[in-house]
């Protein structure tokens, strides 16, 4: 099986795993302040012991690590697939 197919397989499994695990694991909210004035857009703050973390200025929202592993599989799939595409392009006759 070529690198393009491995990349597509990793990408597909990663999307499936990330979306299913993201839906099954409830976000953990710490520091919930209902009196937070105005609507704030969540921004990515990093990866911590609780998982992937976002903040909206008042609250810190964490998603579990299994969703992060699915996202990592997606990234690896894109890289492997891209290497396969470049390799195929270089080997094709002009």
PDB file of N, CA, C and O in Angstrom:
ATOM      1  N   UNK A   1       0.853  -1.168   0.000  1.00  0.00           N
ATOM      2  CA  UNK A   1       0.000   0.000   0.000  1.00  0.00           C
ATOM      3  C   UNK A   1       0.897   1.229   0.000  1.00  0.00           C
ATOM      4  O   UNK A   1       1.835   1.322   0.792  1.00  0.00           O
ATOM      5  N   UNK A   2       0.605   2.174  -0.895  1.00  0.00           N
ATOM      6  CA  UNK A   2       1.421   3.363  -1.038  1.00  0.00           C
ATOM      7  C   UNK A   2       1.199   4.372   0.079  1.00  0.00           C
ATOM      8  O   UNK A   2       0.287   4.246   0.897  1.00  0.00           O
ATOM      9  N   UNK A   3       2.060   5.370   0.082  1.00  0.00           N
ATOM     10  CA  UNK A   3       1.983   6.396   1.129  1.00  0.00           C
ATOM     11  C   UNK A   3       0.697   7.205   1.046  1.00  0.00           C
ATOM     12  O   UNK A   3       0.167   7.632   2.071  1.00  0.00           O
ATOM     13  N   UNK A   4       0.184   7.422  -0.182  1.00  0.00           N
ATOM     14  CA  UNK A   4      -1.066   8.172  -0.296  1.00  0.00           C
ATOM     15  C   UNK A   4      -2.204   7.425   0.387  1.00  0.00           C
ATOM     16  O   UNK A   4      -3.022   8.026   1.084  1.00  0.00           O
ATOM     17  N   UNK A   5      -2.250   6.112   0.184  1.00  0.00           N
ATOM     18  CA  UNK A   5      -3.320   5.327   0.803  1.00  0.00           C
ATOM     19  C   UNK A   5      -3.153   5.248   2.313  1.00  0.00           C
ATOM     20  O   UNK A   5      -4.139   5.311   3.047  1.00  0.00           O
ATOM     21  N   UNK A   6      -1.918   5.110   2.788  1.00  0.00           N
ATOM     22  CA  UNK A   6      -1.681   5.124   4.234  1.00  0.00           C
ATOM     23  C   UNK A   6      -2.108   6.463   4.819  1.00  0.00           C
ATOM     24  O   UNK A   6      -2.708   6.517   5.892  1.00  0.00           O
ATOM     25  N   UNK A   7      -1.796   7.544   4.106  1.00  0.00           N
ATOM     26  CA  UNK A   7      -2.192   8.872   4.570  1.00  0.00           C
ATOM     27  C   UNK A   7      -3.699   9.023   4.634  1.00  0.00           C
ATOM     28  O   UNK A   7      -4.229   9.585   5.592  1.00  0.00           O
ATOM     29  N   UNK A   8      -4.401   8.518   3.605  1.00  0.00           N
ATOM     30  CA  UNK A   8      -5.861   8.599   3.609  1.00  0.00           C
ATOM     31  C   UNK A   8      -6.449   7.757   4.735  1.00  0.00           C
ATOM     32  O   UNK A   8      -7.419   8.158   5.378  1.00  0.00           O
ATOM     33  N   UNK A   9      -5.857   6.588   4.970  1.00  0.00           N
ATOM     34  CA  UNK A   9      -6.335   5.719   6.042  1.00  0.00           C
ATOM     35  C   UNK A   9      -6.148   6.378   7.407  1.00  0.00           C
ATOM     36  O   UNK A   9      -7.073   6.397   8.220  1.00  0.00           O
ATOM     37  N   UNK A  10      -4.955   6.919   7.659  1.00  0.00           N
ATOM     38  CA  UNK A  10      -4.695   7.593   8.938  1.00  0.00           C
ATOM     39  C   UNK A  10      -5.601   8.805   9.116  1.00  0.00           C
ATOM     40  O   UNK A  10      -6.118   9.052  10.205  1.00  0.00           O
ATOM     41  N   UNK A  11      -5.787   9.557   8.033  1.00  0.00           N
ATOM     42  CA  UNK A  11      -6.651  10.738   8.089  1.00  0.00           C
ATOM     43  C   UNK A  11      -8.082  10.340   8.432  1.00  0.00           C
ATOM     44  O   UNK A  11      -8.706  10.944   9.304  1.00  0.00           O
ATOM     45  N   UNK A  12      -8.601   9.323   7.745  1.00  0.00           N
ATOM     46  CA  UNK A  12      -9.970   8.884   7.993  1.00  0.00           C
ATOM     47  C   UNK A  12     -10.182   8.347   9.393  1.00  0.00           C
ATOM     48  O   UNK A  12     -11.169   8.676  10.052  1.00  0.00           O
ATOM     49  N   UNK A  13      -9.248   7.517   9.847  1.00  0.00           N
ATOM     50  CA  UNK A  13      -9.354   6.972  11.204  1.00  0.00           C
ATOM     51  C   UNK A  13      -9.236   8.096  12.231  1.00  0.00           C
ATOM     52  O   UNK A  13      -9.934   8.086  13.245  1.00  0.00           O
ATOM     53  N   UNK A  14      -8.366   9.054  11.974  1.00  0.00           N
ATOM     54  CA  UNK A  14      -8.207  10.177  12.899  1.00  0.00           C
ATOM     55  C   UNK A  14      -9.446  11.046  12.985  1.00  0.00           C
ATOM     56  O   UNK A  14      -9.844  11.460  14.074  1.00  0.00           O
ATOM     57  N   UNK A  15     -10.062  11.325  11.836  1.00  0.00           N
ATOM     58  CA  UNK A  15     -11.292  12.129  11.846  1.00  0.00           C
ATOM     59  C   UNK A  15     -12.401  11.398  12.590  1.00  0.00           C
ATOM     60  O   UNK A  15     -13.117  11.992  13.396  1.00  0.00           O
ATOM     61  N   UNK A  16     -12.537  10.102  12.312  1.00  0.00           N
ATOM     62  CA  UNK A  16     -13.561   9.318  12.995  1.00  0.00           C
ATOM     63  C   UNK A  16     -13.303   9.281  14.505  1.00  0.00           C
ATOM     64  O   UNK A  16     -14.208   9.529  15.303  1.00  0.00           O
ATOM     65  N   UNK A  17     -12.067   8.972  14.886  1.00  0.00           N
ATOM     66  CA  UNK A  17     -11.747   8.872  16.310  1.00  0.00           C
ATOM     67  C   UNK A  17     -11.909  10.215  17.012  1.00  0.00           C
ATOM     68  O   UNK A  17     -12.478  10.281  18.102  1.00  0.00           O
ATOM     69  N   UNK A  18     -11.414  11.281  16.399  1.00  0.00           N
ATOM     70  CA  UNK A  18     -11.497  12.589  17.041  1.00  0.00           C
ATOM     71  C   UNK A  18     -12.940  13.036  17.197  1.00  0.00           C
ATOM     72  O   UNK A  18     -13.316  13.546  18.253  1.00  0.00           O
ATOM     73  N   UNK A  19     -13.757  12.854  16.162  1.00  0.00           N
ATOM     74  CA  UNK A  19     -15.137  13.330  16.254  1.00  0.00           C
ATOM     75  C   UNK A  19     -15.959  12.495  17.231  1.00  0.00           C
ATOM     76  O   UNK A  19     -16.752  13.043  17.997  1.00  0.00           O
ATOM     77  N   UNK A  20     -15.776  11.175  17.211  1.00  0.00           N
ATOM     78  CA  UNK A  20     -16.528  10.326  18.136  1.00  0.00           C
ATOM     79  C   UNK A  20     -16.095  10.585  19.580  1.00  0.00           C
ATOM     80  O   UNK A  20     -16.941  10.744  20.460  1.00  0.00           O
ATOM     81  N   UNK A  21     -14.795  10.629  19.823  1.00  0.00           N
ATOM     82  CA  UNK A  21     -14.316  10.854  21.187  1.00  0.00           C
ATOM     83  C   UNK A  21     -14.629  12.265  21.675  1.00  0.00           C
ATOM     84  O   UNK A  21     -14.877  12.477  22.862  1.00  0.00           O
ATOM     85  N   UNK A  22     -14.615  13.228  20.754  1.00  0.00           N
ATOM     86  CA  UNK A  22     -14.950  14.606  21.117  1.00  0.00           C
ATOM     87  C   UNK A  22     -16.422  14.691  21.520  1.00  0.00           C
ATOM     88  O   UNK A  22     -16.778  15.428  22.439  1.00  0.00           O
ATOM     89  N   UNK A  23     -17.280  13.927  20.821  1.00  0.00           N
ATOM     90  CA  UNK A  23     -18.714  13.950  21.143  1.00  0.00           C
ATOM     91  C   UNK A  23     -19.027  13.161  22.415  1.00  0.00           C
ATOM     92  O   UNK A  23     -19.939  13.516  23.161  1.00  0.00           O
ATOM     93  N   UNK A  24     -18.265  12.084  22.659  1.00  0.00           N
ATOM     94  CA  UNK A  24     -18.547  11.245  23.817  1.00  0.00           C
ATOM     95  C   UNK A  24     -18.006  11.804  25.126  1.00  0.00           C
ATOM     96  O   UNK A  24     -18.568  11.545  26.190  1.00  0.00           O
ATOM     97  N   UNK A  25     -16.927  12.563  25.056  1.00  0.00           N
ATOM     98  CA  UNK A  25     -16.338  13.112  26.280  1.00  0.00           C
ATOM     99  C   UNK A  25     -16.870  14.520  26.497  1.00  0.00           C
ATOM    100  O   UNK A  25     -16.754  15.380  25.624  1.00  0.00           O
ATOM    101  N   UNK A  26     -17.439  14.742  27.638  1.00  0.00           N
ATOM    102  CA  UNK A  26     -17.959  16.065  27.964  1.00  0.00           C
ATOM    103  C   UNK A  26     -16.809  17.004  28.300  1.00  0.00           C
ATOM    104  O   UNK A  26     -15.836  16.591  28.931  1.00  0.00           O
ATOM    105  N   UNK A  27     -16.912  18.259  27.887  1.00  0.00           N
ATOM    106  CA  UNK A  27     -15.867  19.204  28.259  1.00  0.00           C
ATOM    107  C   UNK A  27     -15.902  19.477  29.762  1.00  0.00           C
ATOM    108  O   UNK A  27     -16.967  19.539  30.377  1.00  0.00           O
ATOM    109  N   UNK A  28     -14.743  19.633  30.317  1.00  0.00           N
ATOM    110  CA  UNK A  28     -14.626  19.968  31.731  1.00  0.00           C
ATOM    111  C   UNK A  28     -14.450  21.475  31.835  1.00  0.00           C
ATOM    112  O   UNK A  28     -13.473  22.022  31.323  1.00  0.00           O
ATOM    113  N   UNK A  29     -15.371  22.141  32.484  1.00  0.00           N
ATOM    114  CA  UNK A  29     -15.285  23.583  32.629  1.00  0.00           C
ATOM    115  C   UNK A  29     -14.846  23.904  34.044  1.00  0.00           C
ATOM    116  O   UNK A  29     -15.452  23.455  35.017  1.00  0.00           O
ATOM    117  N   UNK A  30     -13.794  24.680  34.143  1.00  0.00           N
ATOM    118  CA  UNK A  30     -13.344  25.099  35.468  1.00  0.00           C
ATOM    119  C   UNK A  30     -13.456  26.611  35.567  1.00  0.00           C
ATOM    120  O   UNK A  30     -13.180  27.327  34.604  1.00  0.00           O
ATOM    121  N   UNK A  31     -13.850  27.078  36.697  1.00  0.00           N
ATOM    122  CA  UNK A  31     -13.996  28.514  36.906  1.00  0.00           C
ATOM    123  C   UNK A  31     -15.165  29.096  36.141  1.00  0.00           C
ATOM    124  O   UNK A  31     -15.026  30.146  35.513  1.00  0.00           O
ATOM    125  N   UNK A  32     -16.326  28.432  36.177  1.00  0.00           N
ATOM    126  CA  UNK A  32     -17.494  28.910  35.448  1.00  0.00           C
ATOM    127  C   UNK A  32     -18.061  30.158  36.137  1.00  0.00           C
ATOM    128  O   UNK A  32     -18.505  30.104  37.284  1.00  0.00           O
ATOM    129  N   UNK A  33     -18.037  31.246  35.432  1.00  0.00           N
ATOM    130  CA  UNK A  33     -18.543  32.505  35.967  1.00  0.00           C
ATOM    131  C   UNK A  33     -19.751  32.924  35.142  1.00  0.00           C
ATOM    132  O   UNK A  33     -19.587  33.417  34.026  1.00  0.00           O
ATOM    133  N   UNK A  34     -20.969  32.739  35.669  1.00  0.00           N
ATOM    134  CA  UNK A  34     -22.156  33.097  34.888  1.00  0.00           C
ATOM    135  C   UNK A  34     -22.298  34.596  34.681  1.00  0.00           C
ATOM    136  O   UNK A  34     -23.010  35.029  33.775  1.00  0.00           O
ATOM    137  N   UNK A  35     -21.630  35.394  35.506  1.00  0.00           N
ATOM    138  CA  UNK A  35     -21.754  36.851  35.390  1.00  0.00           C
ATOM    139  C   UNK A  35     -20.709  37.449  34.466  1.00  0.00           C
ATOM    140  O   UNK A  35     -20.428  38.645  34.544  1.00  0.00           O
ATOM    141  N   UNK A  36     -20.139  36.652  33.606  1.00  0.00           N
ATOM    142  CA  UNK A  36     -19.125  37.145  32.674  1.00  0.00           C
ATOM    143  C   UNK A  36     -19.795  38.079  31.662  1.00  0.00           C
ATOM    144  O   UNK A  36     -20.676  37.650  30.916  1.00  0.00           O
ATOM    145  N   UNK A  37     -19.394  39.322  31.631  1.00  0.00           N
ATOM    146  CA  UNK A  37     -20.040  40.322  30.776  1.00  0.00           C
ATOM    147  C   UNK A  37     -19.664  40.119  29.309  1.00  0.00           C
ATOM    148  O   UNK A  37     -18.490  39.974  28.967  1.00  0.00           O
ATOM    149  N   UNK A  38     -20.670  40.111  28.464  1.00  0.00           N
ATOM    150  CA  UNK A  38     -20.439  40.035  27.024  1.00  0.00           C
ATOM    151  C   UNK A  38     -20.117  38.635  26.544  1.00  0.00           C
ATOM    152  O   UNK A  38     -19.748  37.758  27.325  1.00  0.00           O
ATOM    153  N   UNK A  39     -20.263  38.446  25.251  1.00  0.00           N
ATOM    154  CA  UNK A  39     -19.941  37.158  24.638  1.00  0.00           C
ATOM    155  C   UNK A  39     -18.470  37.155  24.254  1.00  0.00           C
ATOM    156  O   UNK A  39     -17.985  38.082  23.605  1.00  0.00           O
ATOM    157  N   UNK A  40     -17.778  36.123  24.653  1.00  0.00           N
ATOM    158  CA  UNK A  40     -16.363  36.013  24.366  1.00  0.00           C
ATOM    159  C   UNK A  40     -16.127  34.837  23.433  1.00  0.00           C
ATOM    160  O   UNK A  40     -16.749  33.785  23.580  1.00  0.00           O
ATOM    161  N   UNK A  41     -15.249  35.011  22.494  1.00  0.00           N
ATOM    162  CA  UNK A  41     -14.911  33.937  21.566  1.00  0.00           C
ATOM    163  C   UNK A  41     -13.886  33.021  22.215  1.00  0.00           C
ATOM    164  O   UNK A  41     -12.869  33.502  22.714  1.00  0.00           O
ATOM    165  N   UNK A  42     -14.126  31.701  22.222  1.00  0.00           N
ATOM    166  CA  UNK A  42     -13.137  30.790  22.808  1.00  0.00           C
ATOM    167  C   UNK A  42     -11.832  30.805  22.000  1.00  0.00           C
ATOM    168  O   UNK A  42     -11.848  30.796  20.769  1.00  0.00           O
ATOM    169  N   UNK A  43     -10.730  30.829  22.703  1.00  0.00           N
ATOM    170  CA  UNK A  43      -9.417  30.788  22.060  1.00  0.00           C
ATOM    171  C   UNK A  43      -8.622  29.630  22.640  1.00  0.00           C
ATOM    172  O   UNK A  43      -8.745  29.299  23.820  1.00  0.00           O
ATOM    173  N   UNK A  44      -7.807  29.022  21.794  1.00  0.00           N
ATOM    174  CA  UNK A  44      -6.974  27.901  22.192  1.00  0.00           C
ATOM    175  C   UNK A  44      -5.872  28.406  23.110  1.00  0.00           C
ATOM    176  O   UNK A  44      -5.181  29.375  22.795  1.00  0.00           O
ATOM    177  N   UNK A  45      -5.714  27.736  24.258  1.00  0.00           N
ATOM    178  CA  UNK A  45      -4.672  28.155  25.192  1.00  0.00           C
ATOM    179  C   UNK A  45      -3.557  27.138  25.340  1.00  0.00           C
ATOM    180  O   UNK A  45      -2.500  27.465  25.880  1.00  0.00           O
ATOM    181  N   UNK A  46      -3.763  25.909  24.873  1.00  0.00           N
ATOM    182  CA  UNK A  46      -2.690  24.929  24.952  1.00  0.00           C
ATOM    183  C   UNK A  46      -3.183  23.564  25.381  1.00  0.00           C
ATOM    184  O   UNK A  46      -4.382  23.289  25.432  1.00  0.00           O
ATOM    185  N   UNK A  47      -2.218  22.722  25.687  1.00  0.00           N
ATOM    186  CA  UNK A  47      -2.501  21.362  26.132  1.00  0.00           C
ATOM    187  C   UNK A  47      -1.972  21.223  27.538  1.00  0.00           C
ATOM    188  O   UNK A  47      -0.798  21.485  27.800  1.00  0.00           O
ATOM    189  N   UNK A  48      -2.840  20.808  28.445  1.00  0.00           N
ATOM    190  CA  UNK A  48      -2.454  20.663  29.838  1.00  0.00           C
ATOM    191  C   UNK A  48      -2.743  19.273  30.345  1.00  0.00           C
ATOM    192  O   UNK A  48      -3.070  18.378  29.565  1.00  0.00           O
ATOM    193  N   UNK A  49      -2.626  19.084  31.641  1.00  0.00           N
ATOM    194  CA  UNK A  49      -2.880  17.762  32.228  1.00  0.00           C
ATOM    195  C   UNK A  49      -4.319  17.281  32.023  1.00  0.00           C
ATOM    196  O   UNK A  49      -4.562  16.075  31.975  1.00  0.00           O
ATOM    197  N   UNK A  50      -5.268  18.201  31.902  1.00  0.00           N
ATOM    198  CA  UNK A  50      -6.660  17.817  31.705  1.00  0.00           C
ATOM    199  C   UNK A  50      -6.979  17.533  30.251  1.00  0.00           C
ATOM    200  O   UNK A  50      -7.988  16.886  29.971  1.00  0.00           O
ATOM    201  N   UNK A  51      -6.160  17.990  29.314  1.00  0.00           N
ATOM    202  CA  UNK A  51      -6.414  17.793  27.888  1.00  0.00           C
ATOM    203  C   UNK A  51      -6.210  19.079  27.117  1.00  0.00           C
ATOM    204  O   UNK A  51      -5.428  19.943  27.513  1.00  0.00           O
ATOM    205  N   UNK A  52      -6.926  19.194  26.010  1.00  0.00           N
ATOM    206  CA  UNK A  52      -6.863  20.388  25.169  1.00  0.00           C
ATOM    207  C   UNK A  52      -7.645  21.493  25.874  1.00  0.00           C
ATOM    208  O   UNK A  52      -8.780  21.273  26.298  1.00  0.00           O
ATOM    209  N   UNK A  53      -7.047  22.681  26.003  1.00  0.00           N
ATOM    210  CA  UNK A  53      -7.675  23.738  26.785  1.00  0.00           C
ATOM    211  C   UNK A  53      -8.004  24.955  25.928  1.00  0.00           C
ATOM    212  O   UNK A  53      -7.219  25.376  25.078  1.00  0.00           O
ATOM    213  N   UNK A  54      -9.185  25.505  26.178  1.00  0.00           N
ATOM    214  CA  UNK A  54      -9.642  26.738  25.560  1.00  0.00           C
ATOM    215  C   UNK A  54     -10.078  27.674  26.671  1.00  0.00           C
ATOM    216  O   UNK A  54     -10.391  27.229  27.776  1.00  0.00           O
ATOM    217  N   UNK A  55     -10.099  28.961  26.386  1.00  0.00           N
ATOM    218  CA  UNK A  55     -10.622  29.924  27.352  1.00  0.00           C
ATOM    219  C   UNK A  55     -11.456  30.951  26.590  1.00  0.00           C
ATOM    220  O   UNK A  55     -11.180  31.256  25.430  1.00  0.00           O
ATOM    221  N   UNK A  56     -12.479  31.477  27.262  1.00  0.00           N
ATOM    222  CA  UNK A  56     -13.294  32.540  26.665  1.00  0.00           C
ATOM    223  C   UNK A  56     -13.151  33.831  27.466  1.00  0.00           C
ATOM    224  O   UNK A  56     -13.998  34.720  27.376  1.00  0.00           O
ATOM    225  N   UNK A  57     -12.107  33.929  28.229  1.00  0.00           N
ATOM    226  CA  UNK A  57     -11.874  35.120  29.030  1.00  0.00           C
ATOM    227  C   UNK A  57     -12.345  34.962  30.461  1.00  0.00           C
ATOM    228  O   UNK A  57     -11.784  35.589  31.360  1.00  0.00           O
ATOM    229  N   UNK A  58     -13.358  34.146  30.701  1.00  0.00           N
ATOM    230  CA  UNK A  58     -13.880  33.922  32.042  1.00  0.00           C
ATOM    231  C   UNK A  58     -13.719  32.472  32.473  1.00  0.00           C
ATOM    232  O   UNK A  58     -13.451  32.200  33.643  1.00  0.00           O
ATOM    233  N   UNK A  59     -13.878  31.549  31.547  1.00  0.00           N
ATOM    234  CA  UNK A  59     -13.873  30.127  31.861  1.00  0.00           C
ATOM    235  C   UNK A  59     -12.732  29.422  31.136  1.00  0.00           C
ATOM    236  O   UNK A  59     -12.299  29.851  30.067  1.00  0.00           O
ATOM    237  N   UNK A  60     -12.260  28.347  31.728  1.00  0.00           N
ATOM    238  CA  UNK A  60     -11.284  27.478  31.074  1.00  0.00           C
ATOM    239  C   UNK A  60     -12.007  26.179  30.746  1.00  0.00           C
ATOM    240  O   UNK A  60     -12.556  25.529  31.636  1.00  0.00           O
ATOM    241  N   UNK A  61     -12.008  25.800  29.472  1.00  0.00           N
ATOM    242  CA  UNK A  61     -12.710  24.610  29.011  1.00  0.00           C
ATOM    243  C   UNK A  61     -11.663  23.606  28.554  1.00  0.00           C
ATOM    244  O   UNK A  61     -10.807  23.933  27.733  1.00  0.00           O
ATOM    245  N   UNK A  62     -11.723  22.393  29.075  1.00  0.00           N
ATOM    246  CA  UNK A  62     -10.749  21.356  28.736  1.00  0.00           C
ATOM    247  C   UNK A  62     -11.457  20.169  28.097  1.00  0.00           C
ATOM    248  O   UNK A  62     -12.514  19.745  28.564  1.00  0.00           O
ATOM    249  N   UNK A  63     -10.874  19.633  27.030  1.00  0.00           N
ATOM    250  CA  UNK A  63     -11.366  18.415  26.398  1.00  0.00           C
ATOM    251  C   UNK A  63     -10.355  17.305  26.649  1.00  0.00           C
ATOM    252  O   UNK A  63      -9.151  17.554  26.706  1.00  0.00           O
ATOM    253  N   UNK A  64     -10.842  16.097  26.796  1.00  0.00           N
ATOM    254  CA  UNK A  64     -10.002  14.963  27.179  1.00  0.00           C
ATOM    255  C   UNK A  64      -8.965  14.637  26.109  1.00  0.00           C
ATOM    256  O   UNK A  64      -9.121  14.990  24.940  1.00  0.00           O
ATOM    257  N   UNK A  65      -7.909  13.958  26.535  1.00  0.00           N
ATOM    258  CA  UNK A  65      -6.808  13.593  25.652  1.00  0.00           C
ATOM    259  C   UNK A  65      -7.180  12.669  24.501  1.00  0.00           C
ATOM    260  O   UNK A  65      -6.549  12.777  23.449  1.00  0.00           O
ATOM    261  N   UNK A  66      -8.160  11.764  24.615  1.00  0.00           N
ATOM    262  CA  UNK A  66      -8.463  10.900  23.467  1.00  0.00           C
ATOM    263  C   UNK A  66      -8.819  11.675  22.201  1.00  0.00           C
ATOM    264  O   UNK A  66      -8.462  11.252  21.102  1.00  0.00           O
ATOM    265  N   UNK A  67      -9.508  12.789  22.335  1.00  0.00           N
ATOM    266  CA  UNK A  67      -9.816  13.602  21.155  1.00  0.00           C
ATOM    267  C   UNK A  67      -8.540  14.171  20.553  1.00  0.00           C
ATOM    268  O   UNK A  67      -8.441  14.337  19.338  1.00  0.00           O
ATOM    269  N   UNK A  68      -7.565  14.470  21.404  1.00  0.00           N
ATOM    270  CA  UNK A  68      -6.294  14.992  20.910  1.00  0.00           C
ATOM    271  C   UNK A  68      -5.553  13.936  20.098  1.00  0.00           C
ATOM    272  O   UNK A  68      -4.914  14.265  19.099  1.00  0.00           O
ATOM    273  N   UNK A  69      -5.631  12.650  20.518  1.00  0.00           N
ATOM    274  CA  UNK A  69      -4.952  11.592  19.761  1.00  0.00           C
ATOM    275  C   UNK A  69      -5.575  11.424  18.391  1.00  0.00           C
ATOM    276  O   UNK A  69      -4.863  11.147  17.426  1.00  0.00           O
ATOM    277  N   UNK A  70      -6.887  11.583  18.278  1.00  0.00           N
ATOM    278  CA  UNK A  70      -7.535  11.525  16.966  1.00  0.00           C
ATOM    279  C   UNK A  70      -7.074  12.663  16.070  1.00  0.00           C
ATOM    280  O   UNK A  70      -6.830  12.469  14.879  1.00  0.00           O
ATOM    281  N   UNK A  71      -6.957  13.860  16.655  1.00  0.00           N
ATOM    282  CA  UNK A  71      -6.466  15.005  15.885  1.00  0.00           C
ATOM    283  C   UNK A  71      -5.019  14.798  15.453  1.00  0.00           C
ATOM    284  O   UNK A  71      -4.629  15.226  14.366  1.00  0.00           O
ATOM    285  N   UNK A  72      -4.227  14.148  16.289  1.00  0.00           N
ATOM    286  CA  UNK A  72      -2.842  13.843  15.925  1.00  0.00           C
ATOM    287  C   UNK A  72      -2.795  12.863  14.757  1.00  0.00           C
ATOM    288  O   UNK A  72      -1.956  13.005  13.867  1.00  0.00           O
ATOM    289  N   UNK A  73      -3.685  11.869  14.749  1.00  0.00           N
ATOM    290  CA  UNK A  73      -3.755  10.941  13.620  1.00  0.00           C
ATOM    291  C   UNK A  73      -4.109  11.664  12.323  1.00  0.00           C
ATOM    292  O   UNK A  73      -3.589  11.322  11.261  1.00  0.00           O
ATOM    293  N   UNK A  74      -4.981  12.652  12.404  1.00  0.00           N
ATOM    294  CA  UNK A  74      -5.330  13.445  11.224  1.00  0.00           C
ATOM    295  C   UNK A  74      -4.095  14.162  10.690  1.00  0.00           C
ATOM    296  O   UNK A  74      -3.835  14.147   9.487  1.00  0.00           O
ATOM    297  N   UNK A  75      -3.338  14.787  11.581  1.00  0.00           N
ATOM    298  CA  UNK A  75      -2.136  15.509  11.163  1.00  0.00           C
ATOM    299  C   UNK A  75      -1.107  14.573  10.539  1.00  0.00           C
ATOM    300  O   UNK A  75      -0.513  14.901   9.512  1.00  0.00           O
ATOM    301  N   UNK A  76      -0.894  13.408  11.154  1.00  0.00           N
ATOM    302  CA  UNK A  76       0.056  12.434  10.603  1.00  0.00           C
ATOM    303  C   UNK A  76      -0.430  11.942   9.241  1.00  0.00           C
ATOM    304  O   UNK A  76       0.375  11.762   8.327  1.00  0.00           O
ATOM    305  N   UNK A  77      -1.729  11.724   9.098  1.00  0.00           N
ATOM    306  CA  UNK A  77      -2.281  11.290   7.818  1.00  0.00           C
ATOM    307  C   UNK A  77      -2.062  12.305   6.722  1.00  0.00           C
ATOM    308  O   UNK A  77      -1.749  11.939   5.589  1.00  0.00           O
ATOM    309  N   UNK A  78      -2.222  13.577   7.041  1.00  0.00           N
ATOM    310  CA  UNK A  78      -1.991  14.631   6.047  1.00  0.00           C
ATOM    311  C   UNK A  78      -0.517  14.659   5.636  1.00  0.00           C
ATOM    312  O   UNK A  78      -0.207  14.801   4.454  1.00  0.00           O
ATOM    313  N   UNK A  79       0.377  14.526   6.589  1.00  0.00           N
ATOM    314  CA  UNK A  79       1.811  14.558   6.280  1.00  0.00           C
ATOM    315  C   UNK A  79       2.206  13.356   5.438  1.00  0.00           C
ATOM    316  O   UNK A  79       2.893  13.510   4.428  1.00  0.00           O
ATOM    317  N   UNK A  80       1.781  12.156   5.840  1.00  0.00           N
ATOM    318  CA  UNK A  80       2.138  10.941   5.094  1.00  0.00           C
ATOM    319  C   UNK A  80       1.542  10.983   3.690  1.00  0.00           C
ATOM    320  O   UNK A  80       2.213  10.636   2.718  1.00  0.00           O
ATOM    321  N   UNK A  81       0.289  11.406   3.584  1.00  0.00           N
ATOM    322  CA  UNK A  81      -0.340  11.519   2.268  1.00  0.00           C
ATOM    323  C   UNK A  81       0.352  12.531   1.378  1.00  0.00           C
ATOM    324  O   UNK A  81       0.502  12.301   0.178  1.00  0.00           O
ATOM    325  N   UNK A  82       0.775  13.648   1.951  1.00  0.00           N
ATOM    326  CA  UNK A  82       1.485  14.674   1.179  1.00  0.00           C
ATOM    327  C   UNK A  82       2.820  14.155   0.670  1.00  0.00           C
ATOM    328  O   UNK A  82       3.202  14.435  -0.466  1.00  0.00           O
ATOM    329  N   UNK A  83       3.531  13.404   1.499  1.00  0.00           N
ATOM    330  CA  UNK A  83       4.792  12.802   1.061  1.00  0.00           C
ATOM    331  C   UNK A  83       4.532  11.844  -0.098  1.00  0.00           C
ATOM    332  O   UNK A  83       5.305  11.802  -1.055  1.00  0.00           O
ATOM    333  N   UNK A  84       3.452  11.078  -0.018  1.00  0.00           N
ATOM    334  CA  UNK A  84       3.098  10.163  -1.102  1.00  0.00           C
ATOM    335  C   UNK A  84       2.771  10.891  -2.390  1.00  0.00           C
ATOM    336  O   UNK A  84       3.160  10.439  -3.467  1.00  0.00           O
ATOM    337  N   UNK A  85       2.069  12.004  -2.304  1.00  0.00           N
ATOM    338  CA  UNK A  85       1.736  12.787  -3.490  1.00  0.00           C
ATOM    339  C   UNK A  85       3.000  13.366  -4.119  1.00  0.00           C
ATOM    340  O   UNK A  85       3.163  13.324  -5.339  1.00  0.00           O
ATOM    341  N   UNK A  86       3.894  13.907  -3.295  1.00  0.00           N
ATOM    342  CA  UNK A  86       5.142  14.482  -3.813  1.00  0.00           C
ATOM    343  C   UNK A  86       5.999  13.396  -4.449  1.00  0.00           C
ATOM    344  O   UNK A  86       6.571  13.606  -5.518  1.00  0.00           O
ATOM    345  N   UNK A  87       6.091  12.245  -3.808  1.00  0.00           N
ATOM    346  CA  UNK A  87       6.886  11.135  -4.347  1.00  0.00           C
ATOM    347  C   UNK A  87       6.318  10.681  -5.692  1.00  0.00           C
ATOM    348  O   UNK A  87       7.078  10.434  -6.628  1.00  0.00           O
ATOM    349  N   UNK A  88       5.007  10.569  -5.799  1.00  0.00           N
ATOM    350  CA  UNK A  88       4.379  10.158  -7.056  1.00  0.00           C
ATOM    351  C   UNK A  88       4.598  11.195  -8.149  1.00  0.00           C
ATOM    352  O   UNK A  88       4.817  10.851  -9.310  1.00  0.00           O
ATOM    353  N   UNK A  89       4.537  12.481  -7.762  1.00  0.00           N
ATOM    354  CA  UNK A  89       4.743  13.552  -8.738  1.00  0.00           C
ATOM    355  C   UNK A  89       6.158  13.544  -9.277  1.00  0.00           C
ATOM    356  O   UNK A  89       6.373  13.774 -10.467  1.00  0.00           O
ATOM    357  N   UNK A  90       7.131  13.280  -8.407  1.00  0.00           N
ATOM    358  CA  UNK A  90       8.533  13.259  -8.841  1.00  0.00           C
ATOM    359  C   UNK A  90       8.848  12.045  -9.702  1.00  0.00           C
ATOM    360  O   UNK A  90       9.707  12.128 -10.579  1.00  0.00           O
ATOM    361  N   UNK A  91       8.173  10.912  -9.474  1.00  0.00           N
ATOM    362  CA  UNK A  91       8.456   9.690 -10.212  1.00  0.00           C
ATOM    363  C   UNK A  91       7.709   9.626 -11.533  1.00  0.00           C
ATOM    364  O   UNK A  91       8.039   8.788 -12.372  1.00  0.00           O
ATOM    365  N   UNK A  92       6.712  10.481 -11.752  1.00  0.00           N
ATOM    366  CA  UNK A  92       5.957  10.428 -13.000  1.00  0.00           C
ATOM    367  C   UNK A  92       6.779  11.060 -14.122  1.00  0.00           C
ATOM    368  O   UNK A  92       7.468  12.058 -13.914  1.00  0.00           O
ATOM    369  N   UNK A  93       6.695  10.460 -15.322  1.00  0.00           N
ATOM    370  CA  UNK A  93       7.455  11.019 -16.445  1.00  0.00           C
ATOM    371  C   UNK A  93       6.871  12.363 -16.865  1.00  0.00           C
ATOM    372  O   UNK A  93       5.659  12.575 -16.819  1.00  0.00           O
ATOM    373  N   UNK A  94       7.745  13.246 -17.267  1.00  0.00           N
ATOM    374  CA  UNK A  94       7.319  14.607 -17.630  1.00  0.00           C
ATOM    375  C   UNK A  94       6.721  14.664 -18.989  1.00  0.00           C
ATOM    376  O   UNK A  94       6.314  15.734 -19.440  1.00  0.00           O
TER     377      UNK A  94
END
